[in-house]
Amino acid sequence: MKLLLFDIDGTLMLSGGAGHRAIDRAFAELYGIAGAFGDLAPDGKTDPQIFCEIFATRGLEIADHSAAVRELAEVYARHMAAEMAASEQARLMPGAAELVEALAGRDDLALGLLTGNFETTGRLKLAHFGLDRHFAFGAFASDDGDRNRLVPIAVARAERHLGRRLGLGRHVVVIGDTPRDVECALAHGATAVGVAASRYSVDELSAAGAHHALPSLEDIPAFMEAIERCQEKQS
């Protein structure tokens, strides 16, 4: 069995700026700062990393970063729900819904998430498009703020959900749109599939070490060929 772990933002969907606006609203509510997100580049970063970067760039002196991130996460989730409900620009990435539907019907594949989102807000984004029902498990920024530590968490959750051992190896496939997605896969001997439908090109994702880099998720046969070429589980 192959375990497919999907990133959310830029891979499956775009929130149309809802996430940025929700973060701005959370920082305004808790710290009285307008436009806190500014021109920060979020590509592949986890939400806690983004929050801590804002603390630094806005000169906020935070005594307990973990506590501050937890408080922000709660306020952010509330604003994110409102922003997603009102967003007119949120959209699925090309081919995402069709691919997920096709994969969900196979008994030799298990679908999960591996994302820099907190679980609450990540699932909220997918629920906006009805995709959350296909992902029973995953690893999130609420588990660890370091994306490179999320692969083993996702595998452990998959094992509990499936009731069987999977282990780490090339049969674990991380699908994402940034070099950070590729990096977290390589850190654990997983297969990295880059999707160049957002900011990074096929060449850039390949240069980052992706085993396979696709222009988008629209070509289902090409995606299936990429994952079928994964090596068997390593011991």
C-alpha contacts under 8 A as a table, 3 or more apart, distances in Angstrom:
res1	aa1	res2	aa2	distance
1	M	108	D	4.89
1	M	109	L	5.58
1	M	110	A	7.28
1	M	166	L	7.85
1	M	171	H	7.31
2	K	108	D	6.55
2	K	109	L	5.02
2	K	110	A	6.36
2	K	171	H	4.90
2	K	172	V	5.94
2	K	173	V	7.33
3	L	109	L	5.96
3	L	110	A	4.89
3	L	111	L	6.20
3	L	112	G	7.36
3	L	155	V	7.92
3	L	158	A	7.94
3	L	171	H	6.34
3	L	172	V	4.76
3	L	173	V	5.99
4	L	109	L	7.09
4	L	110	A	6.07
4	L	111	L	5.03
4	L	112	G	6.05
4	L	113	L	7.93
4	L	172	V	6.18
4	L	173	V	4.83
4	L	174	V	6.15
4	L	175	I	7.23
5	L	111	L	6.17
5	L	112	G	4.69
5	L	113	L	4.77
5	L	114	L	5.42
5	L	138	G	7.37
5	L	154	A	7.82
5	L	172	V	7.53
5	L	173	V	5.97
5	L	174	V	4.82
5	L	175	I	6.04
6	F	11	T	7.45
6	F	12	L	7.63
6	F	111	L	7.70
6	F	112	G	6.29
6	F	113	L	4.68
6	F	114	L	5.52
6	F	115	T	7.28
6	F	174	V	6.13
6	F	175	I	4.90
6	F	176	G	6.36
7	D	10	G	7.80
7	D	11	T	5.84
7	D	12	L	6.96
7	D	113	L	6.05
7	D	114	L	5.21
7	D	115	T	4.80
7	D	116	G	7.78
7	D	174	V	7.69
7	D	175	I	6.11
7	D	176	G	5.07
7	D	177	D	7.67
7	D	181	D	7.62
8	I	11	T	5.38
8	I	12	L	5.00
8	I	13	M	6.13
8	I	113	L	7.54
8	I	114	L	7.79
8	I	115	T	6.07
8	I	117	N	7.98
8	I	122	G	7.24
8	I	126	L	7.88
8	I	176	G	7.81
9	D	12	L	6.20
9	D	13	M	5.35
9	D	14	L	5.46
9	D	15	S	7.41
10	G	13	M	5.54
10	G	14	L	5.65
10	G	93	M	7.08
10	G	176	G	7.69
10	G	177	D	6.01
10	G	197	A	7.13
10	G	198	S	5.46
10	G	199	R	7.96
11	T	14	L	7.99
11	T	93	M	6.51
11	T	96	A	7.78
11	T	175	I	7.60
11	T	176	G	5.58
11	T	177	D	5.51
11	T	195	V	6.61
11	T	197	A	7.22
11	T	198	S	7.44
12	L	92	L	5.98
12	L	93	M	5.31
12	L	96	A	5.40
12	L	97	A	7.83
13	M	90	A	7.51
13	M	91	R	5.71
13	M	92	L	4.08
13	M	93	M	4.80
13	M	96	A	7.62
13	M	126	L	7.90
14	L	17	G	7.80
14	L	90	A	5.55
14	L	91	R	5.43
14	L	92	L	6.25
14	L	93	M	6.91
15	S	18	A	5.29
15	S	19	G	6.54
15	S	84	M	7.08
15	S	87	S	7.50
15	S	89	Q	6.99
15	S	90	A	4.23
15	S	91	R	6.51
15	S	125	K	7.17
16	G	19	G	7.94
16	G	87	S	6.70
16	G	88	E	7.38
16	G	89	Q	4.52
16	G	90	A	4.23
16	G	91	R	7.05
17	G	20	H	5.32
17	G	21	R	6.25
17	G	89	Q	7.79
17	G	90	A	7.65
18	A	21	R	5.17
18	A	22	A	6.04
18	A	80	M	6.67
18	A	83	E	5.21
18	A	84	M	5.86
18	A	87	S	6.53
18	A	90	A	7.69
19	G	22	A	5.08
19	G	23	I	6.18
19	G	80	M	6.34
19	G	83	E	7.64
20	H	23	I	5.21
20	H	24	D	6.23
20	H	37	F	6.38
21	R	24	D	5.04
21	R	25	R	6.17
21	R	83	E	7.30
22	A	25	R	5.04
22	A	26	A	6.14
22	A	76	Y	5.78
22	A	77	A	7.84
22	A	79	H	5.02
22	A	80	M	5.05
22	A	83	E	6.51
23	I	26	A	5.04
23	I	27	F	6.22
23	I	36	A	7.52
23	I	37	F	6.76
23	I	76	Y	5.84
23	I	79	H	7.85
23	I	80	M	7.97
24	D	27	F	5.30
24	D	28	A	6.05
24	D	33	I	7.89
24	D	34	A	6.62
24	D	35	G	5.42
24	D	36	A	5.29
24	D	37	F	5.88
25	R	28	A	5.01
25	R	29	E	6.07
25	R	34	A	7.87
25	R	76	Y	7.52
25	R	79	H	6.84
26	A	29	E	5.15
26	A	30	L	6.18
26	A	72	L	6.45
26	A	75	V	5.61
26	A	76	Y	5.20
26	A	79	H	7.00
27	F	30	L	5.22
27	F	31	Y	5.30
27	F	32	G	6.53
27	F	33	I	5.87
27	F	34	A	7.41
27	F	36	A	6.42
27	F	72	L	7.51
28	A	31	Y	5.47
28	A	32	G	4.28
28	A	33	I	4.60
28	A	34	A	5.48
28	A	35	G	7.81
28	A	36	A	7.57
29	E	32	G	5.82
29	E	33	I	7.90
30	L	72	L	7.68
33	I	36	A	5.94
35	G	38	G	5.63
36	A	54	I	6.69
36	A	58	R	7.31
37	F	40	L	5.98
37	F	54	I	6.78
42	P	45	K	5.44
42	P	46	T	7.99
42	P	50	I	6.75
43	D	178	T	6.47
43	D	180	R	7.84
44	G	116	G	6.83
44	G	177	D	7.94
44	G	178	T	5.75
44	G	179	P	7.37
44	G	180	R	5.24
44	G	181	D	6.42
45	K	49	Q	6.12
45	K	50	I	6.55
45	K	116	G	6.07
45	K	147	R	7.51
45	K	180	R	7.48
46	T	49	Q	5.20
46	T	50	I	6.34
46	T	115	T	7.46
46	T	116	G	3.78
46	T	117	N	6.14
46	T	141	A	5.79
46	T	145	G	5.90
46	T	146	D	6.98
46	T	147	R	6.58
47	D	50	I	4.99
47	D	51	F	6.17
47	D	116	G	5.85
47	D	117	N	5.73
47	D	118	F	6.83
47	D	141	A	6.41
47	D	145	G	7.27
48	P	51	F	5.03
48	P	52	C	6.13
48	P	69	V	6.22
48	P	141	A	6.93
48	P	145	G	5.49
49	Q	52	C	5.15
49	Q	53	E	6.05
49	Q	145	G	6.49
49	Q	146	D	7.89
50	I	53	E	5.05
50	I	54	I	6.26
51	F	54	I	5.14
51	F	55	F	6.31
51	F	69	V	6.81
52	C	55	F	4.90
52	C	56	A	6.38
52	C	65	H	7.42
52	C	69	V	7.83
53	E	56	A	5.15
53	E	57	T	6.15
54	I	57	T	5.07
54	I	58	R	5.75
55	F	58	R	5.47
55	F	59	G	6.02
55	F	60	L	4.90
55	F	61	E	7.25
55	F	62	I	7.38
56	A	59	G	5.15
56	A	60	L	6.24
57	T	60	L	7.86
62	I	65	H	5.95
62	I	68	A	7.32
64	D	67	A	5.49
64	D	68	A	6.22
65	H	68	A	5.01
65	H	69	V	6.01
66	S	69	V	5.19
66	S	70	R	6.25
67	A	70	R	5.12
67	A	71	E	6.26
68	A	71	E	5.19
68	A	72	L	6.10
69	V	72	L	5.03
69	V	73	A	5.94
70	R	73	A	5.05
70	R	74	E	6.54
71	E	74	E	5.42
71	E	75	V	6.58
72	L	75	V	5.20
72	L	76	Y	5.75
73	A	76	Y	5.00
73	A	77	A	6.02
73	A	118	F	7.68
74	E	77	A	5.28
74	E	78	R	6.59
75	V	78	R	5.26
75	V	79	H	6.45
76	Y	79	H	5.18
76	Y	80	M	5.85
77	A	80	M	4.91
77	A	81	A	6.21
77	A	120	T	6.88
77	A	121	T	5.75
78	R	81	A	5.44
78	R	82	A	6.79
79	H	82	A	5.19
79	H	83	E	6.11
80	M	83	E	4.97
80	M	84	M	5.97
80	M	121	T	6.85
81	A	84	M	5.40
81	A	85	A	6.18
81	A	121	T	7.71
81	A	124	L	6.99
82	A	85	A	5.21
82	A	86	A	6.32
83	E	86	A	5.20
83	E	87	S	5.83
84	M	87	S	4.99
84	M	90	A	7.51
84	M	125	K	7.03
84	M	128	H	7.27
85	A	128	H	7.66
87	S	90	A	5.82
92	L	96	A	6.43
92	L	97	A	7.24
92	L	129	F	7.58
93	M	96	A	5.48
93	M	197	A	7.43
93	M	217	L	7.74
94	P	97	A	7.97
94	P	197	A	7.91
94	P	216	S	6.78
94	P	217	L	6.32
94	P	218	E	5.85
95	G	98	E	5.38
95	G	99	L	5.97
95	G	216	S	7.31
95	G	217	L	4.90
95	G	218	E	3.99
95	G	219	D	7.45
95	G	220	I	7.99
96	A	99	L	5.25
96	A	100	V	6.14
96	A	217	L	5.80
96	A	218	E	7.08
97	A	100	V	5.27
97	A	101	E	6.12
97	A	131	L	7.34
98	E	101	E	5.22
98	E	102	A	6.21
98	E	218	E	7.94
99	L	102	A	5.08
99	L	103	L	6.15
99	L	217	L	6.83
99	L	218	E	7.40
99	L	220	I	6.17
100	V	103	L	5.11
100	V	104	A	5.94
100	V	134	H	7.52
101	E	104	A	5.23
101	E	105	G	6.78
102	A	105	G	5.75
102	A	106	R	7.47
103	L	106	R	5.63
103	L	109	L	7.06
103	L	111	L	7.76
104	A	107	D	7.99
104	A	109	L	7.64
104	A	110	A	7.69
104	A	111	L	7.08
104	A	134	H	6.58
106	R	109	L	5.79
107	D	110	A	7.50
110	A	158	A	7.77
111	L	134	H	7.08
111	L	135	F	5.83
111	L	136	A	7.68
111	L	137	F	7.91
112	G	135	F	5.07
112	G	136	A	6.62
112	G	137	F	5.30
112	G	138	G	4.86
112	G	154	A	7.38
112	G	158	A	7.49
113	L	135	F	6.63
113	L	137	F	6.62
113	L	138	G	4.22
113	L	139	A	6.10
113	L	140	F	7.69
113	L	154	A	7.47
114	L	138	G	5.67
114	L	139	A	4.95
114	L	140	F	6.10
114	L	150	L	6.85
114	L	151	V	7.22
114	L	154	A	6.91
114	L	174	V	7.49
115	T	118	F	7.87
115	T	122	G	7.64
115	T	139	A	6.60
115	T	140	F	5.28
115	T	141	A	6.78
115	T	147	R	7.57
116	G	140	F	5.90
116	G	141	A	4.97
116	G	145	G	7.61
116	G	147	R	6.56
117	N	121	T	6.40
117	N	122	G	5.11
117	N	140	F	5.84
117	N	141	A	5.35
117	N	142	S	7.51
118	F	121	T	5.57
118	F	122	G	5.84
118	F	140	F	5.39
118	F	141	A	4.76
118	F	142	S	4.73
118	F	143	D	7.95
119	E	122	G	5.09
119	E	123	R	5.95
119	E	139	A	7.85
119	E	140	F	5.47
119	E	141	A	7.09
119	E	142	S	6.20
120	T	123	R	5.53
120	T	124	L	6.16
121	T	124	L	4.83
121	T	125	K	6.21
122	G	125	K	5.27
122	G	126	L	6.55
123	R	126	L	5.10
123	R	127	A	5.92
123	R	132	D	5.94
124	L	127	A	5.04
124	L	128	H	6.40
124	L	132	D	7.99
125	K	128	H	5.39
125	K	129	F	7.47
126	L	129	F	5.55
126	L	130	G	6.23
126	L	131	L	5.13
126	L	132	D	4.98
127	A	130	G	4.61
127	A	131	L	5.77
127	A	132	D	5.08
127	A	133	R	7.75
128	H	131	L	7.77
129	F	132	D	7.91
130	G	133	R	6.72
131	L	134	H	5.88
131	L	135	F	7.64
132	D	135	F	5.58
132	D	136	A	7.86
133	R	136	A	6.89
135	F	138	G	7.31
136	A	161	H	7.81
137	F	154	A	7.24
137	F	157	R	6.19
137	F	158	A	6.39
137	F	161	H	7.39
138	G	153	I	7.69
138	G	154	A	4.88
138	G	157	R	6.66
138	G	158	A	7.40
139	A	143	D	6.53
139	A	150	L	5.62
139	A	151	V	7.19
139	A	153	I	5.83
139	A	154	A	4.73
139	A	157	R	7.94
140	F	143	D	5.34
140	F	144	D	6.87
140	F	150	L	7.04
141	A	144	D	5.02
141	A	145	G	4.91
141	A	146	D	7.36
141	A	147	R	7.23
142	S	145	G	6.88
143	D	150	L	7.58
143	D	153	I	7.96
144	D	147	R	7.06
144	D	149	R	6.85
144	D	150	L	6.81
146	D	149	R	5.69
146	D	150	L	7.23
147	R	150	L	5.38
147	R	180	R	7.86
147	R	181	D	7.96
147	R	184	C	6.29
148	N	151	V	6.94
148	N	183	E	7.22
148	N	184	C	4.33
148	N	185	A	7.61
148	N	187	A	6.63
149	R	152	P	6.71
149	R	153	I	7.34
149	R	184	C	7.45
150	L	153	I	5.15
150	L	154	A	6.21
150	L	184	C	7.73
151	V	154	A	5.17
151	V	155	V	6.24
151	V	184	C	7.17
151	V	185	A	7.08
151	V	188	H	7.05
152	P	155	V	5.02
152	P	156	A	6.11
152	P	168	L	7.32
152	P	188	H	7.84
153	I	156	A	5.19
153	I	157	R	6.28
154	A	157	R	5.16
154	A	158	A	6.12
155	V	158	A	5.00
155	V	159	E	6.17
155	V	166	L	7.08
155	V	167	G	6.80
155	V	168	L	7.25
156	A	159	E	5.10
156	A	160	R	6.36
157	R	160	R	5.13
157	R	161	H	6.13
158	A	161	H	5.04
158	A	162	L	5.96
158	A	166	L	7.96
159	E	162	L	5.19
159	E	163	G	5.53
159	E	164	R	5.28
159	E	165	R	5.46
159	E	166	L	6.23
160	R	163	G	5.13
160	R	164	R	7.11
167	G	233	K	7.77
168	L	171	H	7.56
168	L	172	V	6.52
168	L	188	H	6.93
168	L	189	G	6.97
168	L	190	A	6.87
168	L	233	K	7.23
168	L	234	Q	7.15
169	G	172	V	5.77
169	G	188	H	7.25
169	G	189	G	5.24
169	G	190	A	5.08
169	G	191	T	7.66
169	G	232	E	7.67
169	G	233	K	5.06
169	G	234	Q	5.00
169	G	235	S	7.56
170	R	173	V	6.71
170	R	189	G	6.07
170	R	190	A	4.43
170	R	191	T	4.90
170	R	230	C	5.87
170	R	231	Q	5.46
170	R	232	E	6.38
170	R	233	K	5.81
170	R	234	Q	6.86
171	H	190	A	6.82
171	H	191	T	6.94
171	H	230	C	6.04
171	H	231	Q	6.39
171	H	232	E	5.82
171	H	233	K	5.33
172	V	190	A	5.12
172	V	191	T	6.11
173	V	185	A	7.45
173	V	190	A	5.77
173	V	191	T	4.62
173	V	192	A	5.93
173	V	193	V	6.96
173	V	227	I	7.40
174	V	181	D	7.10
174	V	182	V	7.37
174	V	185	A	5.79
174	V	190	A	6.93
174	V	191	T	6.16
174	V	192	A	5.11
174	V	193	V	6.08
175	I	181	D	7.19
175	I	182	V	7.97
175	I	192	A	6.26
175	I	193	V	4.80
175	I	194	G	5.95
175	I	195	V	7.08
176	G	181	D	5.25
176	G	182	V	7.07
176	G	192	A	7.90
176	G	193	V	6.57
176	G	194	G	5.30
176	G	195	V	5.82
177	D	181	D	6.77
177	D	194	G	5.44
177	D	195	V	4.75
177	D	196	A	5.84
177	D	197	A	7.09
177	D	198	S	6.56
177	D	199	R	7.58
177	D	200	Y	6.76
177	D	205	L	7.79
178	T	181	D	5.38
178	T	182	V	6.77
178	T	194	G	7.13
178	T	195	V	7.93
178	T	199	R	7.68
178	T	200	Y	6.31
178	T	205	L	6.84
179	P	182	V	4.96
179	P	183	E	6.08
179	P	204	E	7.78
179	P	205	L	5.89
179	P	208	A	5.57
180	R	183	E	4.89
180	R	184	C	6.23
181	D	184	C	5.40
181	D	185	A	6.53
181	D	192	A	7.58
181	D	194	G	7.84
182	V	185	A	5.30
182	V	186	L	6.31
182	V	192	A	5.24
182	V	193	V	7.21
182	V	194	G	6.88
182	V	205	L	7.48
182	V	208	A	6.73
182	V	209	G	6.58
182	V	210	A	5.69
183	E	186	L	5.17
183	E	187	A	6.11
183	E	208	A	7.42
183	E	209	G	7.58
184	C	187	A	5.15
184	C	188	H	7.02
185	A	188	H	5.71
185	A	189	G	6.41
185	A	190	A	4.83
185	A	191	T	6.15
185	A	192	A	5.50
186	L	189	G	5.06
186	L	190	A	5.70
186	L	191	T	7.01
186	L	192	A	6.84
186	L	209	G	7.77
187	A	190	A	7.59
191	T	210	A	7.65
191	T	211	H	6.32
191	T	230	C	6.77
192	A	209	G	7.69
192	A	210	A	4.89
192	A	211	H	5.39
192	A	212	H	6.68
193	V	210	A	5.71
193	V	211	H	6.08
193	V	212	H	4.90
193	V	213	A	5.64
193	V	214	L	7.52
193	V	226	A	7.78
194	G	202	V	7.34
194	G	205	L	5.81
194	G	206	S	7.54
194	G	210	A	5.90
194	G	211	H	7.93
194	G	212	H	6.21
194	G	213	A	4.39
194	G	214	L	6.13
195	V	198	S	7.74
195	V	202	V	7.30
195	V	205	L	7.89
195	V	213	A	5.83
195	V	214	L	5.02
195	V	215	P	5.88
195	V	216	S	5.40
195	V	217	L	6.97
196	A	199	R	7.06
196	A	200	Y	5.50
196	A	201	S	4.92
196	A	202	V	5.35
196	A	205	L	7.41
196	A	213	A	7.03
196	A	214	L	6.04
196	A	215	P	4.73
196	A	216	S	5.77
197	A	200	Y	7.43
197	A	201	S	7.65
197	A	215	P	5.89
197	A	216	S	4.97
197	A	217	L	7.92
198	S	201	S	7.92
200	Y	204	E	6.03
200	Y	205	L	6.62
201	S	204	E	5.10
201	S	205	L	6.24
201	S	215	P	7.59
202	V	205	L	5.26
202	V	206	S	6.06
202	V	213	A	5.39
202	V	214	L	6.31
202	V	215	P	6.24
203	D	206	S	5.06
203	D	207	A	6.02
203	D	213	A	7.86
204	E	207	A	5.03
204	E	208	A	6.25
205	L	208	A	5.01
205	L	209	G	6.66
205	L	210	A	5.76
205	L	213	A	6.34
206	S	209	G	5.20
206	S	210	A	4.80
206	S	211	H	7.04
206	S	212	H	7.04
206	S	213	A	6.06
207	A	210	A	7.19
210	A	213	A	6.22
212	H	226	A	6.35
214	L	217	L	7.23
214	L	222	A	7.89
214	L	223	F	7.53
216	S	219	D	7.13
217	L	220	I	6.61
217	L	223	F	7.04
219	D	222	A	5.39
219	D	223	F	6.40
220	I	223	F	5.05
220	I	224	M	6.11
221	P	224	M	5.04
221	P	225	E	6.07
222	A	225	E	5.06
222	A	226	A	6.25
223	F	226	A	5.10
223	F	227	I	6.48
224	M	227	I	5.32
224	M	228	E	5.97
225	E	228	E	5.06
225	E	229	R	6.24
226	A	229	R	5.40
226	A	230	C	7.04
227	I	230	C	5.31
